[in-house]
Amino acid sequence: MMKFRFRRQGADPQREKLKQELFAFNKTVEHGFPNQPSALAFDPELRIMAIGTRSGAVKITSSSLTRVTVVLLLAAGDIAALGTEGGSIYFLDVTTLALLERQTLSPDEILRSVPDDYRCGKALGPVESLQGHLRDPTKILIGYSRGLLVIWNQAAQCVDHVFLGNQQLESLCWGRNSGTIISSHSDGSYAIWPMNTGSSPTLQPSVATVPYGPFPCKAINKILWRNCESGGHFIIFSGGMPRASYGDRHCVSVLRAETLVTLDFTSRIIDFFTVHSTRPEDEFDDPQALAVLLEEELVVLDLQTPGWPSVPAPYLAPLHSSAITCSAHVANVPAKLWARIVSAGEQQSPQPISSASNWPITGGRNLAQEPSQRGLLLTGHEDGTVRFWDASGVALRPLYKLSTAGLFQTDCEHADSLAQAAEDDWPPFRKVGCFDPYSDDPRLGVQKVALCKYTAQMVVAGTAGQVLVLELNDVPTEQAVSVASVDLLQDREGFTWKGHERLSPRAGPLPWPAGFQPRVLVQCLPPAAVTAVTLHAEWSLVAFGTSHGFGLFDYQRKSPVLARCTLHPNDSLAMEGPLSRVKSLKKSLRQSFRRIRKSRVSGKKRIANANSKLQEANAQLAEQACPHDIEMTPVQRRIEPRSADDSLSGVVRCLYFADTFLRDAAHHGPTMWAGTNSGSVFAYALEVPAAVAGGEKRPERAVEAVLGKEVQLMHRAPVVAIAVLDGRGRPLPEPYEASRDLAQAPDMQGGHAVLIASEEQFKVFTLPKVSAKTKFKLTAHEGCRVRKVALATFASVACEDYAETCLACLTNLGDVHVFSVPGLRPQVHYSCIRKEDISGIASCVFTRHGQGFYLISPSEFERFSLSARNITEPLCSLDISWPRDATRARVQESPKLSQANGNPSIILAPQSCDRSPDLAHKGADTPEPPESTLSPMSIDSATSADTTLDTTGDVTVEDVKDFLGSSEESERNLRNLTEDEAHTCTILIK
């Protein structure tokens, strides 16, 4: 038997009484325990009970009577009311951070003002809601879980009025004129209570209704009441849906007069509020907008426009409105293309015409300078959409959305029409928000995206082998889309496609809105997912690759140029497709045993060769010079060559266009390069008709492709990237850059070289002989494999005219390596992404100026910079109004935090008398505070709508006491602060 006690023990009658009660409880349930208790200790101050059993186990439990459920900051801003699960209300002095124990309001004091027949029975329960009076800050509206509503006078320390409710309470709202109280309940009803001047309790509400009855409904988690000068009022609440039919819906209902709209969201509702007038002298609320915070997005609705439309969000738009499947970055976007994309996006979501058409939430000022260059981040999604984001600054701003689903016939269209017809009656649902995690057809998923920023042409490739060539148009049109097919198997016998079917395109002319409109649809056969794509707008060519091979298409003549199958005879798994679950277990086992047998045989041969050559090596070492004359080489790991018959060895990993020397050293011309999963590189010489002088389009003659070179890497490692370097060792410019004098023309006099990056090493070959020049074995030296590669330009901080081109590489361990080009010398090495974050590593994309993006979560991109000059960091300020009688501390942190991890520093600095922060950016305009601000609200304890404190654990009043310490310590900490500081401060995020 084991006995123990807490440190704080004493002759406390309350503790002894609780101990006796617990021992009595122990005797009652002793036979029900699997291990009988043998010792017990209890501390009433910490509300902790420890139970020891005869088996030696110790169980420690915490009392939840003082768990904080509601927090309300009173109107003066110097006192916070803390409602607890036991029904007590504690008051915290915010200025001195001390609990006002004399003002503690217990349930017993409330029960004294309640009739005897209501007092008997169950307890009041937890405090569910605390609401402050707009015009009288001394009054607090208290709501208990049992349904009791109490108006407490804080100044007189007495109860002003009592409302005897019997239905379990969920939320409360106090009308602006304080003559009406609205309560919502767990049975899906809400009630309106009139304010009586008499002292007798109010027994019944004036109105009690179940808006979605009469069948059982879910609880109304939160409710708001807002009156309008034009007449009538708004009733806004969350939940309350019929439990059997729509209990799984996430809805906010907006009711005004006879108009009811049920806003249907696709993610859980966290909280909502209205933007309205909060000046006490105003007689009406006149709400301008409704803001709904969801688990996946923030939605704002304009309440002053008929129909209550949504307001486009300038920030916090959900990246993962549909699951992100690919991404690409376009740097230095021309101003003309930028304006056309922005215009197309504005036509998709026109701004509502009203006084609240602008974003109603104002918070802070952007102190960062206007970016000198525009950057686009393109994200492909599972539902077949491509979204364009403004990546020039810190926040990603949505510009335009391209949808490819309208070109195809999907299987879910008929079911969606039936479901829509069934939901048109009641309740009046309306889909709100852009977060939609459900895809109509997985074949619509976008796999690769490429954009030419000089011709406004782009390529979108999907999961079912569809390759779309699109062009930007400023006006809506109605046109048919040309369809062509490319057979990558080339009628090879013995292969049968077992995967998904191809998407069926719609026939006839189709309406297309302003923006990117499809011109040609190229269908790969078999319809496997596209693994690589590249576009050369100057030659009007697009190249694409799948797990079966690669093809070349001339979209000007709308005819295929080349199709090459890369399948190995044993690549049967490549015929099953990504959506097929058919696996050949026998073949997998056979390959595994074959691989083990080969490794054993090669190991025996190595041992025999080592024994026979051991004596010769020792003799040579004895004849050599002293050890200091020996050149030490770094230790390298031995890499086993990959088998040629591995499954999926024919997957095309990269495609590349270049104007270089392939046939001989005297003549250069268009070429196309393709790299596969088995370490094979194919180089084709292209015969592209030259464009007429002064014109951009080439003649209509056919393009020809001839195989020029074929390279097989020794270790058969997958080829990740290919790039051609000119005579000065620089990468070739993009299409139209040299011809339009937008970039320095490449050196065509010296010898060119091709850089081939595989998963294991980087290697530079001379052209046109294709002989090895330099290499770096990354896997042998570092023990990692290459996942992402890009050539980036790093500008000097000291000299603006100096820049270097280097090779940036991301490994499977999450490390970023930078190498010089073409020497392939290691420059720097950073730890960027956790090696366990496989999806983050796979989603990484580099920019041309030494930055990168990767998904830190399905809904968040993290941005990092490898360049000391090109850094994107947040720089903004936020004005906060402090209580006039409050003394505050100045908190300052170092502004130099880890920029790679995206951790900004926050500086709390006092604001000068002219309301301009003491910063270098004093010229920034200060917006005037709007008349309509956010409504003052408490943090209620509703299950979903009202924000709770459960995310931080069980926060108790005792925890607050232990954290704050004594009042003497608080006064000693604040003694050195002056009382005449300004009453507002600025938060600077840098």
N, C-alpha and C positions, 0 to 999 in steps of 0.2 A: 504494500500500500504506500502511496506517495502523498505527501502533504506539501503545500506551498502557499505563499501569500504574496500580495502586492506590497510594494515598498511603502506606499502611503496608507498606513493603518493607524487607527486611533480610536479612542472611545467616543464614537459618534453614534448617537441614538438612531439616526436615520439609517446608518450603515448596518447597525445591529438588527434593526427591524427588517430591512431588506434581506439580510442574511438568513433570518429565521423563516421568512417567506420562501426563500429559495430552497432551504433545507426541507420545508414542508412539500414544496413542489418536487424535490428530489425523491422523497419517500413515496409520493403519489405515482411517479412514472418509473420507479426503480425496476419493476418487473418487465417493463416494456423495452428496456435498453438491452442490446446484445451483450455489451460489456457494462457491468454495473458500476455506477460512479462510486469512487472511493474518497474523493476530496473535492472541495469547492471553495472558490474565493470570488468576491464581487467588489468592484469599486464603483460607487454611485457617481463620482465626479467624472470618471472616464466612461461610464456606462459600459464597462467591460466585465464579462463573467467568464471564468475559467473553470472547466470541469475536468477532473482527472479520473480515469477509469482504472479498473484493476489490471487491465492488460498493459498499462503504461502509457496509453494515448492521452494527449491533452487536447481538449477542444476549447477554443476561445471564441466567444460570440460577442457581438456589439449590440447594444440597445439602439433601436432606430427611432426612439421617441424624440430626439433632438436633431434628427436629420433635416437639413434646410430644404424646404420645398418651394418657397416663394421668396423673391427679393424685390423690394420696392424702394426706389430712391425718392424721398419726399421732395416736394416742390422747392424747398429752400436749398436743397442739394447738400446739406450738411449732415443729414441723418438718413440711415438706411434701415428699413424694417425687414426683419428676417422671420418668415413664417416657417414653422417646423411641422414635422409629421405628427408630433404629439399634441398639436393644437395650440401650442404657446407661440407668442410673437415677441421677439427680442429686437432691441433697437441699438444700432451701432452708430457711434459718433464718427463720421467720416473724417473730420478735421484732425481729431486726436487719435483715431483708430482705437477706441475704447468702447466696451459694451456699457450701455446705460442700464444697469441692473435694476434700478428703482422704477424704471418705466416698463419693465417686463410685464406683458399681458398674458395671463394664464387662462386656460379654458374655464376654470372655476369662477373667475371674475365675470366672464361672459354669461355663464349659466345663472348667475344671480338675477339677471335681467330677463330671463326666459320664464314663461309660465311653468307651473309644476307639472302639468300633464305632458308638456313637450320635453321637460328635463328628464323625466323618467325614461328608462330604456337604454338604448345604445348611446355611445359617446358622440361628441361632435365630429370627431375624425380629424384628419390632417387639414391644414390650412391650404386651400386650393387656389385662392386668388386674393390679391391685395391691390386695390385701386385707389389712387389719390384724387382728391377733389380739385377741379381746375381753378375755381375761384376762391375756395377756402382751403388753404393748405393744412389746416389743423384737423381736417376730417379725413378718415380712412374708411373705405368700404372693405369689409372682411367677409370672405366666403369660405365656409367649412364644407368638407366633403359630404356631410350628412344633408346639406341643403340649407342650413341656417345662414342668413345674411345679416350682418351687423354693421351699423355706422358708428364708428368709434371717434370720440372727440379727444384728440391728443392733448390739447391745451387743458381741458377740464378733467381729463382722465376719467371719462364716464361714457356710457353708452347712450347715444342719441336716439336710435331707433333700431327695431328688430323686425326682420321679415322671416316668418316661420315657413320655410320650405321643407318639403319631405322627400323630394327626389334628389338623387345623388348629383352633386354639383360638379361641373366641369370648368366653367369659365364665367366671368362677370364683365360687364361694361357699364360705365356710368355715363348717362346722357349729358350733353353739354350744359343744359339748363339745370342740371342736378335734380330735375323733377321726375326722372325716369331711370329705372335700373333694369337692365336686361341680363338674364341669367340663362345659361345653356346647361343641359343635363345629359346624363348617360343614356337615356332612352330615346335620344334623337329629337327632343323637344326643346323649345326655348320659351321663356316666360318674361312678361313685362310687368314690373312692379311699380305702382304709383307711390310717390312720396307723400305721406300723410303728415300733417302738422301736429297731430295728437301724439301722446306718449304711449298709447296702447299699441301692441304689436300688430303688424299687418299679417293677416292669416292667409289670404289667397291673392294670387296675382290677378291683374285686370285682364291679361291676355295670356293664354297658354296654348300652344299649338305645336303639332308635329308636322313640319313642312312636307316631308316625304312619306307620311303615313298613308293608310292606317296600319300597314304591316310593320312588324318589328324593325327598328332602325338602329344604326350604330350611333355612338355618342357624338354630339356636337362639341368638338374639342375647344373651339374658340369662337367668340362672336363679337362683332363690332356694331355700334349704332352711330350713324352720322346724319345730322339734319342739314337741310339745304335751304338757301334763301329763296329759291324758286318754288319751294313747296315740297312737302313729302320728306322722306328720309331714306337712307340706305341701311339695309340690314345685311351684313356680310358675315358668313360663318363657314367653318370647315367641318367636314364630316356630315353626319346625319343621314347618310344614304341608306336605302333599304338593305337590310342585312343579307337576305337570301339572294337577291338579284345583283346588287351592285356593291356588296360589302367590301370588295377588293379594290374599288376605285379610289383614287386620290383626288378629291373634289373640293372646290371652294365655290359656294353659292352666293350670288349677288342678287338681292331683291330690292326693287324700288317700285312702289305702287303695285301695279299688276304685272310688271316685267320681272321675270325670273330667268337667270342664266346660270347654268351649272358648268363651271369651268373644270374641264377634265384634264388632269395632268398625268404624266407617265412616270413620275417619281414621287416619293413621299414628301408631304408638306412639313416643313420645319416651323415656319412662322409666316405671318402676313401682317401688314399694317397699311394705313392710308396716309397719304400726304395731304394735310389739311391745315387750316388756320389754327394756331394754338395760342393766339393772343387772348387773354382773359376778357378784354373789353368787347370782343366780337361776339355777336349773338348766334351765329351759325358756323357750322364746321366747313361747309362747302368743299367736300373732298375733291381733289384734283386727280389723284391717281391712286391705284391699288398696287402695292408691291408684294409679291408672293415669293418667299424664299423657299426653294425646293431642295431636295437632297442633291440634285444634279444641275440645277440652273437657277437663275433669278429672272422672274417674269414681272413686267410692269404693264398695267392696263390704264388707258386713258378714260377716266370716268366722266369727262366733260364732253366727249364726242359721242354721238349716237351710235349704238352698237358696241360701245366700250372696246375699241380695238387695242391690240398690243402695241407697245412702244418699242421700236428696235433698240437693243441694248448696245451702247458704245463700248462696253467692256464686259467681262465676265460671261461672254457667250460660251456655251458648252462646246468644247472641242470634240467631245465624244457623243454628239447628238446621235450619230451612228458610229459603231466601232471603227476606229482608225485602222486601216489596213496598209497604207503606205504614205510616204511624205516626200516632198522635194522642195528645194529652196532655189529661188531665182534672185540673183543680186543685180543691183544697178538697173532697175527697171526704168525704161524711158518714160518721161513725163506724159507723153501722148498716150501710150498704152495704159499707164496708171489711171489717167482721167477716164479712159473708155471703160475700164473695168469697174471703176467706182460708179460711173453713170449706169452701167448695166445692173449693178447691185442695188442702186437706189430705185430703179424701175421695178425690181422684184419686191421690195418692201417700201412702198411710198409712205411718206410721213403723214400722220393724221393732221388735219387742218383744225387746230384749236389752240387755245392759249397754253395748254399743257402738252403741246406736241413735242417740246424739247424734253430731254431726260430730266425727270423731276428731282432726282437725287443729286445734291451738290455736296461734295466733300473734298476739300483740299485743292491744291494748285500744282500743276506740273511745272517744275522749274528747269526741266531738261531743255536743252537747245533743240531746235528743229533739226531732224536728221538731214544730212547733206545728200544721202542716197536712199532710194526706196528699195525695200526688200520684200519679196513675196514668199510666203510659205504655203505650199499646196499640200492638202491632205486628202487622200482618197479614202473612201468609207465603204462599209459593208453593204449599204443600200444602193450603191452605184452612183453616189454623188462625189463631186470634187469641190472642196471649199477653198476659197482664196482668203488668206489672212495677211493683214498688214503687219509685217515683222520688222518694221523699221525701228521701232522703239521697244520699250519694256513690255507693254501689254500687247497681246495679239488682238487686233481689231478685225472683225469680219467685214469683208468687202463684197463678196459675190459667191453664189452657190450654183454649180453646174450639175444638172441631173441627167443621167444617161438612161434612166429606167423608162422614159417615155418612148424610146425607140423600139422597145421589145415588148412582147406579149408574155406576161407572167402568169403563173398558176393561181395566184391569190386574188386576181382582180374580181372574179365572180363572187368569191366568198366575202370580199370587202364590200361589194355593192349590196349584198343581202344584209350584212351586218349594219351597214349605214341606214338602210331602209327600215330596219327594225328599231333603230334608236332615234328616229326622228320625232317620236311622239312624246314620251315622258320617261324619265326626266329630260329636260331640254339640254342635253350635253353639248358642249362646244370644246373641241380640241384646242388646247392652248400650250404654247411652248414649242421649242424645236427639238427637244430631246426625245428621240424615238429609237430605243434599242432593238426594235424588232425589224428584221429585214424581210421584204416580200419574197425574195428569191436569193439564196446564197450565191447563185451564179452571177448576180449583178455586181458582186464585190470588185472594187478597183484594186488592181495589183501594181500597176506601174503608171507613172505620169511623166510627160516631158512637154516643155513649153519653149517655143522660140519667141523671145521677147521683141525681136525686130520685125517679124511678120505677123504677130498675133495668131500664130497657128500652134496647135497643141495636139498631143496624142494621149489617149486614155485607153489602157489595156485592162481587161478584166479576167475573172476566174474561169469563164467558159470559153476562153480563146478568142474573145472579141477584141478587135483593135479598131478604135474610132479615131479618125482624123477630123479635127474640128477647126473652125476659123471664126474669129471674132467679128460679129456684125452688130452695128449700132441700132438697127431697127428690127422689129419682128418680121418674120417671113413665114411662108408656107411652101415647103419644097420637099421633094422626095430625096431619099438618101441612096446612093449607089452601094450595092452589095457585091463583094467579091470573095472568093474562097481560095485558100492556099493549102494544098495537101502536103504536109511536111513528111509524111511517110514515103511519098513517091512510089506508091503501089508496092511497097515491100510486103512480101508474103510472110505468113506465120504470125502476124500481130493482129490482135483484136482489141478494140477499145472497150473497156468494161466500166468506164466512169459515167459521168453525167452527160446529158444531152446538151446540144448547143441551144442557145437562145434563139427564138423565132422573131425576126424583125417584122415590124408592121409594114404593110404594103401601102403604096400610094403616097401622095403628098401629106405631110404632117406639119402642124403649126409649131413654130419655134419662137420663143421669146427673144428679146434682145440679149445679146451675150454670145457665148461660144455656141455655134451651131454646127452639127455634124455634116461633113461632106461625103465621106466614104466610110463604109464599114467593111473591114477585112476580117474574115472568119478563118481562124486556124483550124485545121483538121489533122488529127483528132482535137476536140474542143477542150484541151487541157489548159490549165492556168498559165498565163503569160509570165515568164520569169525575168525577161529583160526586154527593153525597148529603147530605141534612140531615134531622133528626128534630125534630118538635115534639110531645112527649109530652102536653102539656096539651090540644092539639087532636086528638090521635091521628092525626096526618098524617105521612107520609114522602114526601119529594120526591127524585127521582133523575134523572140525566141521562146520556146516552151521546153518541156522535158523530152520532146521528141526531135527537135531540130530548130533551125532558124530559117527565116524567110526575109526577102527584100521586096518592097512594093513601091511602085511608082504611082503616087496618088495624083499626079498631074494627068497622066494618061489613063489612070485607074486600071492598071494592069500589073500582074506580078512579074518580077524580074528574076528571082532566084528562090529556090527551096532546097534545103540541104538537111538530110536526116542524120542525126548524131547518135542514134540508138546503137548499142552493142547487142549482139545476138542474145545475150542473157538478160537484157533489160526488160523482163516481163513485168516487173513492178511498175515501170513507167506507163504501162497501158491501163493501170487500174484507176488512176486519177486521184485527186486529193479527197474526194467525197465518197470513195469506195472503201468498204471495209474488208474486201477480199484480200487475204494475205496467203502467201504460199509458205507454210511452216516447213514443209519438206525441203524446199529450196533454201530457206534461211539456215536450217540445220546443216545442209550439205555445204553451203558456203562457209559456215563457221568451222566445221571440221577440216575443210580444205585449207582454210587460213591457218589453223593450228598446225596442220601437218607441214605446211610450207615453212612455218617459223621454226619447227623442230629440225627439219632437214637443213635449213640455212644455218641454224645454230651449231649443229654438228660439224658442218663444213668449216665454219669460222674457227671452232676449237682446234680442228686438225691443222688448218693452215697456220694458226697461231703457234702450235707446238713445233711445227717444222721450221718456222721462220724465227723462233725465239733466239736460237743460238746465233744466227746470222745478225740479228739486230744487236745482240750484246757485243759481238765482235766489232761491228761498225761503231758502236758507241765508245768502245775502248780506244779505237783509233782516232776518234774525233778530238777536237780541241777542248780547252777548258770549258767549264759550264757557263762562264760569262760570255763566251762567244756564241752560245746557242740562242737562237731567236725563239722566244716563247710564243706560242699561238694559243688563243683562247680555247677552252674546253668546249666542245660541241657535242650535243646529244645526237645519238644515232637515230635516224629517221627511217623507218621501214617503208619501202615503196608500196603504194596502194595497188590492190589487185585490179587488173583491167576489166574483170567481169563483175565488179561491184554493181549493185543495183543503183539505178538513177544516175549512172555515169554520163548519160547523154544530156543532162540538164544544161541548158545554155545559161551561163551566169552573167555575161556582160557582152555588150555590143558597142562598136565604136566606129565613127567615120573620121577619115583623115585624108588630107591632100599631101602625099609624101612619095618617096621613092620606093617602089616595090619591084618593078621589073629590072631596072638598071639604074646606075648612078647618074645618068644624064637626063632622064626624063621623069618628071613627077606627075602625078595625077590622082584622081579620086580613088580611095580604097575603102574597104569595109573589113573590120576585124571582129571575130567572134571567139569567145572563150567558153569552155565547157567545164563540167564538173569532174571530168577525168583528166584534166590538165592538157587538153588539146586546144590549139590556137589555129584558126583558119583565117587567112588573109586573102581577100578577093580584090582584083583590079577591076575598076568600073570604067566603063565607057559612057560618060555623061555628055550629051550635046552641050556645047558652050552657049551661053546666053548671048543674044545680040547686044552689041555695044549700046549702052544707054537704057537697056531694058533689064528687068529682073527675071522674067520668065524665060526659060530655055525653050528651044524648038521642040516640036512634038515627036521627034524621032525616039525610037525605043532605046532604053538603057540596057547595056550588056554587062555581064559579070563573068569574070574568068578567075579561076583559082590560081593565085600566085604563089603562096607559101602555105605550108602546114607544119606547125611546130608541136612536138610532143614533149612536155616536161618530164624529167626523169622520174620524179617521185609521184607523178600523176595527181598532184594536189589540185583542187579546184581553182580555176582562174577567177579572181575577184574583180580585177580591173585591168584595162589596157589603155595606154596613152602614148602618143608619138611626140618626141621632142625634136625641136629644130636644131640647126647648127650651133646655136648658142646654149643649148640645153634647156630651152623654155618650152612649155606646152604650146601646141598650136592654138590660135584664137578660135572663137566660136564662129559659126556661119554668119556672114555679113559684117563681122567686126572689122576685118581687114579691108574689105571692098568699100565700106563706108567710112573709112578712116577713123573708126572708133577704138582701134587698138593697133599696136605696132605690128607691122607686117612680119611674118615669120622669115627666118633666114633660110633661103633656098639654095645658098651657095655651098655651105658646109655639109657634112654628112649628117643625116638624120639618124635617130635611134628610137627604139620602141621599148617602153617600160611595161613589163608584164608582172603584175602583182598576183601571186597565188596565196593560198591560205598559209603557206609555210615559208615563203621567201619572196624577195623582190629581185628582179633581174632585168638588166638593161642589155638589149641586143642592138648591134649596128645594123643599119639598113643601107643597101638592099640585101646584103649577104646573110643577115640574120646570124651573126656570130656573137657569142657572149662577150660582154664588155666589163660590166661590174655586177656584183650581186651582194645581197645581205640575207643570210639565213636566220630569219626571226625565230622560227620554232627551235632550231638547233641552239641558238644563243639564249633565248628568253624562256623557252618552254611553253609558248602560247601560240595561238593561231589567229590569223587575220580575219576580221569580220567586216570592217568597213575601211575604204581607202578613198582619198581625194587629194588632188593637187590644189594647194592653197597659196595665196600671195600674202606674205608677211611684210608689212611696211615698217620702216624704222621710226622710232620715236624721236631720235636726235635729228635725223635728216629726212625731210619730207619727200625728197626725190629718190630715195634709195629704198628698194624692196627686193625681196628674195622669194623665189618659188620653191616650196618644200612639199614633201609628201607627208600627209597626216594619215595616221593609221590607228584604228581602234581594234583591240584584240578581244578574244573571248574571256579574258580576265577583267575586262573593263578598263584597261590601261590605254592611254593615248600616247603614241610615239610619233615623233617628228623627225624626218630624215631629209638630208640635203639632196638636191637633184642637180645633175645626174650622178653625183658621187656616191649616194646612198650611205652617207655617214650619219650615225645617230646624233641628234641635236639635243632634244629634251625628252623627258619621260614623265608623265603625270598619271596619277590614279584618279579616274574620272567617275566611273560607274561601278557599282558593286558587282562582283563576278556572279553573284546569285541572281541578279536582275537580268534574266535572259531576254525578256521582252524589251527592256530598255536598251540593251546592246543591239538587238535586231532592229530597233526603230531609229537608231542614230542616223543623222544626216549632217554632213559637213557643208559649210558655205565656202565661197571662193576667197574670203578674207580672214580665214582662220578661226571662225566660230562654229558652233554646232548645236543641234537640238536633239533631244531624246525624250522619250516618254518616261517620266518618273512614276507615273500611274496612268491608268487608262484615260484619265481626264486632264492630265497636266503635262505640259512640255517644260523641260528644264533647259536653260540656255547656258552654254559655257563658252569661254573664249581662250584660245591659245595664243592670241596676238596681244602684245603689250600696248599697241596703239589702238586697235579696234576693239573697244570694250563697250558693251551696252549695260548700263547700270541704272537703277531707279534713283531719281532725284525729284522729290516732291515735298510739299508741306501741308500740314493739316492744322487748322485753327480750332482750338478747343476752348470753350467758355467754362471757367472755373467758378465755384461759388464765391461771392463777394467777400464773405467772412472767412473763407478757408485759406489756410496757409499751406503752400504746396512746396514740394521739393523739386529741385532741378536735377533731372536724371540725364546723364550723358554717357553714351557708349562710344567705343572706338569706331570711326567710320570705315576702317579697313578690316572687313571681315572676309570670309572666304567667298569671293565672287563666283568661283567655279561651282560652288554648291548652292548659289542663289540665296544666300542669307544676307538680307540688307540690314543695315544698322539704323536704329531709330534714335533721333536726338530730340529731347524735349528742351526747347529754348524759349526764354521769355520773349514776349512780343513788345516792340517799342510803342511809343505813344501814337505814332502815325499809322499803327496797324500794319507795318511792314516788317517782316522778320529780319533779324540782324544777319543777313547773308550777303554773298557777293551778287546774287541775282535780285537786286533791289528794284529793278525795272519791271518786274512781273506785275501784272494787273491783279488787283485784289477784288474778287467778286463780292458784290453786296449780299448780305444775308437775305435769303428770300423770306417773304412774309409768311408763306406756307411752309412749315417745316415738319419734321417727323413728329408723330404724336407721342407724347410721353407715356410710356407703357411699363408695366411691371413684368417681371419674369415669372410667369405662372407655372403651375405644376401640371399642366395638361399632358396627355400621353404623346401627342404628336404636334399639335399646333403651338402650344405654349412651350417655350424653351425651359428645360429643366437643367438642374445641376448634376444629374446623375452621371454625366460623362466624366466627372472628376472624382468619382467615388462617393462615399457617404460623408458629406461635409456636415459636421456638427458644430454646435455653438462652442463646445469644449475645444474643438480643433481651432476655432477662431481665437479663443482665449490663449491657447498655447502658442499660436503663431504671433499674436500681437504682443504678448507679454504684458507687463504692468503699465499703468498709465504714467508712472514716473519715468519708465524707460522711454515711452513715446514722447513725453515732454522733453526729456534730455536729448533725444535724437533731433527734435525740431527746434532746439533752443538757439542754434546758430543761424537760423533762417530769418531773414528780415520780413516784417509784416507789410511793408509798403511796396512790395513787388507788384507788377501788373497782374491783373486778374484774368488774363488770357495768356496762352502760350502757343507755340508752334511746334508741331512734330515734324521733324525733317527726316525723311527716309532717304538714305543715300547708299 
